[in-house]
Structure formats: C-alpha cells, structure tokens
Amino acid sequence: MSALLSENPLLQACTLPPFDAIQAEHIEPALDSQLATNRQRVEQLLLNEAIGADQFLASMEQWDDELAQLWSPVGHLQGVSNSEAMRLAYDACLPKLTAYATEMGQNTGLYRAYKRIKEREDFASLSEARRRSVENALRDFTLSGIALDAASQQRFGAIQQRVAQLSTQFSNNVLDASMGWSKHISDVSDLVGVPAAAVQGYAEAAAEKGLVGYSISLDIPAYLPVLQYGDSRELRQEMYLAYNTRASDQGPGAGQWDNSAVMQELLALRHELAALLGYNNYAEYSLATKMADTPAQVESFLMDLAEQSRAVASADFEELAQFAEQQGQGSLAAWDIPYYSEKLRLQKYALSQEELRPYFPVDKVIAGMFEVVNRLYGIDISPDEAQCWHPDVRFYQLRSNGQPIAQFYLDLYAREHKRGGAWMDDCRVRRSLSDGAVQLPVAYLTCNFTAPTKDLPSLLTHNEVTTLFHEFGHGLHHMLSEVDCPGVSGINGVPWDAVELPSQFLENWCWQKEVIPLISGHYQSGEALPMELLDKMLAAKNFQAGMQMVRQLELGLFDFRLHRDFDPAAPVPIAEVLARVRDQVAVFKVPKENRFQHGFSHIFAGGYAAGYYSYKWAEVLSADAFSRFEEEGIFNASTGASFQTQILQRGGVQEPMALFINFRGREPSVEALLRHSGIRSEEC
C-alpha cells in the first residue's frame, strides 16, 4: 500500500495539480492517507507546550494547505468533468472530509491552543493577518459546536455529514436532469428566428450524436437563443418547461431526479444545526460570518430596494405587455417574455444582443480584459503552460514589475458533464512557506459560453462579456492578494456579502466608451464596435432594469425568508414561500408548473444559503466604489492603485466596511446603484 501511495499523484508535492495523471481510483486512498497524517500531526503538535505562536500557526497552515491542495483538483473535477467514476469517488470521500472538518472544529485541545495564543501578552506582536486568522478560528470553533455537550457535538457532526451529502445530491440531480433532456428537430423551419450561429451549433451537436437534423440541450448557450429569438411559441414553451422543471416533480423528467425531498431535509437540518448553537434560525447563524448584523437589517435592505424599484419594474412589464399585444400576442406567458423583450429592445434601440455578438470574439474580449487590468493595476498577463483537464482549457500567468505573482486556469465553454453557470475557485492560496519563499496564488475561472464551431470562433453576447469580467474580478481578488496567511489571503476570511464587491466592480468597465475598442473587434474584419452600435448599446444598458432588479430581490427575499422563517413543527411548503414573495415584489406570474427552486443551486448546493442577498448588498459597495473612478477617471492610475491596495490586496485581514471606507473615504451609499441601474435618474 505504501508503494502505491508513494506513486499517488494527489500525494506528490507539486506547484500545480497533475490533471493528466489524476484518476478516480487515486482519490480515496490519497485522502485517507492525508487525513491520517494530519490527525497524527495535530496530536503531536498539541503535546509540544513550548512551541511558539508563529510556529504553531505556521504548522497548522501548512497541513491545512496540503489537504486543500489534494482536494482542490478533486472538487474542481467534480464540477467540470463529472464522470460516473469521479462522482463515486467524490461521494465516498465527502463524508470523510466533512467528519475531519467537524472533528478539528470540535477539538478541545486545538481550541485551547488558539485561545492561549489570543490571550498571550505578545499576541499584538503577531502580524495583523495572523491575529485576524486566530480571531476567525476562535469564532469558527464556536460555530462548529466546541461549547456543546458530547451528545450535541455528535448530532452536530451528523448534521454536517448529511448536509454535505444532500448538497452534492442536489447538484448532481440538476446536472443529470439537464443532461437527461434534449430536443431533436428534423425540420429547420421549427427554428425560424433562431440565430444562424446557434442553428449551426445545434446541427453539429446532432451530428456528434449520429443524428440528422438539430439537437438542442438545456445548456444556457443552447437554451437562450430559442427563448429569445425562436418564432415557434410551441418550441419556446416546451424548452421553458423542460428547463424550469429540472430536478422536480413536474415536466418531462418528473420525479426522475426530484430535489423536493432533498430541499426539505436540507432546510430542516440547517434549522436544527442553528438551534444547536443557540440561534433562532439559520438566517441568524448565516449572518454570524457576514457584514450584515441582523435578519431585520437584511429584510429592510431588500424591501427598501424593492419599494424603490417596483414601480419602474411594473412600468417595464406594462410596456412589454402592450408591445406584445400590438404584435398580436394576447396574454404574455413566461416563455414569451424573453422573446418579446428582444423584439421590443430592437424596436426601441434598433439593437439586439445577437447583432453585438460578431464584435465580441472571445479572444479579443480576453485580450482587452487583460489590457484593462494592466491599465488599472500595472499587471501583465500572458499564456503559460500547465496540465489541464480538457483541451479547451487555457492557462495564464500574472506578472507585476516583471515578477510572477499568480496563475489561473480558464475553462470557457459549455459541454456535457460540466456544471452550468460561471464561477471562480482557488487552486492554490498565497502563503508563506517554511523556507521563506511565498506560494503564489492560482485560480480556476469557469464559464459556460458557446464553443467555437467549424466555421465560427466563440462569439459572446455583451451579457456574456460582463459574466467573464465578473468572474475575473473574483479571480483578481484571489490572485492580487499580498496577504501571506492563508486563512485571510485572497477571498478567504472575506464575509460572503462582501466577496462580490471586486467581481461586480470589474463589470463596470464593460460599459465604458474608452474600453469598448479594447474588448471588441469583428471576428471577420477586426473592426471595433462602431460608435453607432456602441451608442445604442449604452442607451439600452438599463432596458428592463426594473424587472431585472425585482427578480434579484425576489430571489434574495425567498432565500432569506425560507431560512429565517422555517418552523420544523409546521414547515411552510417551499413553493408557498416563493409564491408569497412573488406576490409581494414580482411583476408577472410564472406558470404553476415552474419549479425554479429545484434548480436553485446557489442556496441548496452552493455557499449562498440565507446569503443570496449578498449580490445586492455587495452591488451597493461595487457601484459606489466605481463612482470614485467616474469622478477621477476610469483609468486613473492613482485610483486604480488605491483600489488594489485597499481592497484587492487586503483579503480578509480587516472588516470590509473598514476597507471600503479606507478606499472611498466614507461609508457606502445606495445612490450609485440606483443611478447605474436606471432606477433613479442622473438628475436626482
């Protein structure tokens, strides 16, 4: 066994994961070995009462990082290359990893060691990052049940195990339901209105399956062109219902991958976990690690935005309904809204997203995005070499003043066995090594754009351009960190309702006249987006902004109330909670079959449970932060350096409000968000 372990690629010390060598059978033996080693190390460390605080903390950081480096590629492959063998290995290991985390969080010896460090007279002599890391660790011991009696600790651990299992099951159900449906079309007349590039993609997808005609999946790059442009109302309805009933008791896959029981059990377990720790509900527990102080503060924040936005949203929808009626469509169904919205946009602004797409080939967008970052922060980004999990994956290096500071993987295109959406995750975290060197950060950036075809490069809508900038903003937060303590380096230790600040902040550059020539170039002629189209795009920037705003508020309120108001004695059906929120803030009805919540991975399989409000909370910060650039120049070097040093480089070392005030000179104001969103006019 030891010989086999010595050859296990997951147990080799390496700068980057050896993706070409990792197999499913490597995962469980590697994890078992690493967990056993770490347990033994911690036990020995606690026997050494003479060890200094810095050495103690450095040892814990190193061992935690070794485990993170082992698990990072495994967790990533689960999301981007979800084979049956990989899933089985992941599922077998997750309980072990969860048990270890609970065990460490409830280790009385470790807790006392951290407490002694905090109480030492020389605690103030530790670095600011180390002090913050210790304080966070003590908080996390409490949130892990360190103060509970033995029986309660055991129950806490069992809950954590089951929650981890259910979250993975939820995600797998959504993925399987998405891959389990496709639409085969023989007659191209059924696709009238759909852009030619999408139709070509459907044809190539069909050919790959050995079919004649066209095959449409539920991947967003395949789904949206039908909903937005397809003249066939019957096809739009069929696809809408297939997508919005995934993993539920409704639709074409009804009951096959149903998340109903998973969701209900998750809510009950989260409530029980919060109650064990003395909280009234899971929302209170969630806020223990966030900027917001109380559930009342979150509710007030969301409802205040709703009150300021709903009239604008209602006007947006009334305009759309009147337009559709003029087009001969009586009442608007949910599958009509994207279609007629695009037609209305075209009438009002003589502009469609598809008209913009040829000007945003992905390579030009990426090069322009790198140029934006260079002008803001003096960072150079260039291609680099690494072993990757798929031929389409790219790898890059960041340099500052000629010196390497970080690297990242970029996985751009939708494909089978890859989770939908877009996200950033860390592969390596910046930290000081025992030899005095610094481990540089490495990030994963993942999107699901339309892949190139045999005739066309990958062409992005402007919405997809902003998605790319958003994820790269997260990546910069991780990669530009100058904090060497991993617990608070990059995005680590940053409250969840502040972590979206750098990502939403970078989106603003996608709309600037000085930036458009950098990120656009027609895929055939190379011509930048013409001024005429740019003016139309800017004029249409806040098209249906009210509807978009209340949609996000709907999701934030639903998530928060779902976790705040859960009553185990008389649980309100999840669909009823959502219906009540919609009655309060939404401006149009969805069909009774809609089961959006069954695919709401952010809150049932991600880190946003009782925290989806974070997107709007952080958007206030990002809009107000960008308003300083509006005042001082969007490429003002001094302003860029200030944002870099006060926000991006600081990680979780300080409270985000303090960091924001350091950058902005005052507390945040909601005015910039309302102005940027078109909810409030420039004159107000």
Secondary structure, 3 states (H helix, E strand, C coil): CHHHHHCCHHHCCCCCCCCCCCCHHHHHHHHHHHHHHHHHHHHHHHHCCCCCHHHHHHHHHHHHHHHHHHHHHHHHHHHHCCCHHHHHHHHHHHHHHHHHHHHHHCCHHHHHHHHHHHHCHHHHHCCHHHHHHHHHHHHHHHHCCCCCCHHHHHHHHHHHHHHHHHHHHHHHHHHHHHHCCCEEECCHHHHCCCCHHHHHHHHHHHHHCCCCCEEECCCHHHHHHHHHHCCCHHHHHHHHHHHHCCCCCCCCCCCCCCCHHHHHHHHHHHHHHHHHCCCCCHHHHHHCCCCCCCHHHHHHHHHHHHHHHHHHHHHHHHHHHHHHHHCCCCCCCHHHHHHHHHHHHHHHHCCCHHHHHHHCEHHHHHHHHHHHHHHHHCEEEEECCCCCCCCCCEEEEEEECCEEEEEEEEEEECCCCCCCCCEEEEEECCEECCCCCEECCEEEEEEEECCCCCCCCCECCHHHHHHHHHHHHHHHHHHCCCCCCHHHCCCCCCCCCCCCHHHHHHHHHHHCCCCHHHHCCCCCCCCCCCHHHHHHHHHCCCCCHHHHHHHHHHHHHHHHHHHHCCCCCCCCCHHHHHHHHHHHHCCCCCCCCCCHHHHCHHHHCCCCCCCCCHHHHHHHHHHHHHHHHHHHCCCCHHHHHHHHHHHHCCCCCCCHHHHHHHHHCCCCCCHHHHHHCCCCCCCC
